[in-house]
Amino acid sequence: MRPVAQRLQEIRRRLGFARRSQMAEKLGVPASTYNAYESEGGPPKIEWLVALAKLGVNTNWLLLGEGEPLLEQTTERAPGNQMVEIDPLLLAAMINTVEREQRIGQADPLTRARLIAQLYANILRQTRMDLIALESASADPAAE
């Protein structure tokens, strides 16, 4: 079994679903499709990742094995590393960007997932910095 498949199975059990069919129903996918992912384990589709994140699953852990399996189990977070809602359109754009690159598109799924996660984090970090700068500029009357 591949690591993603093993972690998907662990998440299913941690969420209290004894049978694969129960998890498939919760995610809104056919049981046969879910069985294939948990048995052979390619990275789940973006829609699954969003649904799993809404259930409290740490998608970094699921895809990369980093962090805690469930977000509410994480007791400490680095400053500025708060839980955020994943924007499916932004994430889809990141996936598309990475897959368009010929040399990256040939990479294994784990390498692509790491690149996508890094792109997403960088854009999120830059957006936060831009928002902080805007707030600072509007709060400082001397800046006018």
C-alpha positions as CSV (number, residue, x, y, z in Angstrom):
1,M,0.0,0.0,0.0
2,R,1.3,3.5,-0.8
3,P,1.6,6.1,2.0
4,V,-1.4,8.2,0.9
5,A,-3.6,5.0,0.8
6,Q,-2.4,4.1,4.3
7,R,-3.1,7.6,5.6
8,L,-6.5,7.7,4.0
9,Q,-7.4,4.4,5.7
10,E,-6.2,5.8,9.1
11,I,-8.3,9.0,8.6
12,R,-11.3,6.9,7.8
13,R,-10.9,5.0,11.1
14,R,-10.1,8.2,13.1
15,L,-13.3,9.7,11.8
16,G,-15.2,6.7,13.1
17,F,-16.1,5.0,9.8
18,A,-15.6,1.3,10.1
19,R,-16.4,0.5,6.5
20,R,-15.1,2.1,3.4
21,S,-18.6,2.5,2.0
22,Q,-19.5,4.8,4.9
23,M,-16.5,7.1,4.1
24,A,-17.4,7.0,0.5
25,E,-20.9,8.1,1.3
26,K,-19.7,10.9,3.5
27,L,-17.4,12.2,0.7
28,G,-20.2,11.8,-1.9
29,V,-18.3,9.3,-4.1
30,P,-19.0,5.8,-5.3
31,A,-17.8,3.1,-2.9
32,S,-15.8,1.5,-5.7
33,T,-13.9,4.7,-6.4
34,Y,-13.1,5.2,-2.7
35,N,-12.0,1.5,-2.4
36,A,-9.6,2.0,-5.3
37,Y,-8.0,5.1,-3.6
38,E,-7.7,3.4,-0.3
39,S,-6.3,0.2,-1.8
40,E,-3.9,1.7,-4.4
41,G,-3.8,5.2,-3.3
42,G,-3.1,7.9,-5.8
43,P,-3.6,11.4,-4.4
44,P,-7.3,12.2,-3.9
45,K,-9.1,14.5,-6.3
46,I,-9.4,18.2,-5.3
47,E,-13.1,17.8,-4.4
48,W,-12.1,15.0,-2.0
49,L,-9.4,17.2,-0.4
50,V,-11.9,20.0,0.2
51,A,-14.4,17.6,1.7
52,L,-11.8,16.0,3.9
53,A,-10.5,19.4,5.0
54,K,-14.1,20.3,6.0
55,L,-14.1,17.1,8.2
56,G,-11.0,18.5,10.0
57,V,-8.4,16.4,8.1
58,N,-5.0,18.0,7.8
59,T,-4.5,17.7,4.0
60,N,-0.7,18.3,4.4
61,W,-0.6,15.1,6.5
62,L,-2.7,13.2,4.1
63,L,-0.7,14.1,1.0
64,L,2.8,14.6,2.5
65,G,2.8,12.9,5.9
66,E,3.6,16.2,7.6
67,G,1.9,17.4,10.8
68,E,-1.0,15.8,12.7
69,P,-3.7,13.8,10.9
70,L,-6.6,15.9,12.3
71,L,-6.4,19.7,12.6
72,E,-8.0,19.9,16.0
73,Q,-5.2,17.6,17.3
74,T,-2.6,20.3,16.5
75,T,-2.0,22.0,19.8
76,E,0.8,24.4,18.7
77,R,1.0,26.3,15.4
78,A,3.7,28.6,14.1
79,P,2.8,32.3,14.2
80,G,0.9,33.2,11.0
81,N,0.1,29.5,10.4
82,Q,-3.6,29.6,11.4
83,M,-6.0,27.1,9.9
84,V,-7.5,28.5,6.7
85,E,-10.3,27.5,4.5
86,I,-9.0,26.1,1.2
87,D,-10.1,28.0,-1.8
88,P,-10.9,25.3,-4.4
89,L,-10.4,27.6,-7.3
90,L,-7.0,28.8,-6.1
91,L,-5.9,25.3,-5.4
92,A,-7.1,24.1,-8.8
93,A,-5.1,27.0,-10.4
94,M,-2.0,25.8,-8.4
95,I,-2.4,22.2,-9.6
96,N,-2.9,23.4,-13.2
97,T,0.3,25.6,-12.9
98,V,2.4,22.7,-11.7
99,E,1.0,20.2,-14.2
100,R,1.6,22.6,-17.1
101,E,5.3,22.6,-16.4
102,Q,6.6,19.7,-18.5
103,R,9.5,18.8,-16.3
104,I,7.4,19.1,-13.2
105,G,4.4,17.2,-14.7
106,Q,6.7,14.2,-15.1
107,A,7.5,14.2,-11.3
108,D,6.0,11.7,-8.9
109,P,2.7,12.7,-7.2
110,L,4.4,13.5,-3.8
111,T,6.8,15.9,-5.5
112,R,4.0,17.6,-7.3
113,A,1.9,17.8,-4.1
114,R,4.8,19.4,-2.3
115,L,5.2,22.0,-5.1
116,I,1.5,22.7,-5.1
117,A,1.4,23.1,-1.3
118,Q,4.4,25.5,-1.5
119,L,2.8,27.6,-4.2
120,Y,-0.5,27.8,-2.3
121,A,1.3,28.7,0.9
122,N,3.4,31.4,-0.9
123,I,0.4,33.0,-2.5
124,L,-1.5,32.9,0.9
125,R,1.5,34.4,2.7
126,Q,1.9,37.2,0.1
127,T,-1.9,38.0,0.2
128,R,-1.7,38.3,4.0
129,M,1.3,40.6,3.7
130,D,-0.5,42.7,1.2
131,L,-3.5,43.0,3.4
132,I,-1.4,44.0,6.4
133,A,0.3,46.6,4.4
134,L,-3.1,48.0,3.2
135,E,-4.4,48.1,6.8
136,S,-1.3,49.8,8.0
137,A,-1.4,52.4,5.2
138,S,-5.1,53.2,5.9
139,A,-4.6,53.4,9.7
140,D,-1.6,55.8,9.4
141,P,-2.9,59.3,8.6
142,A,0.6,60.6,8.1
143,A,1.0,58.2,5.1
144,E,-1.5,60.4,3.1
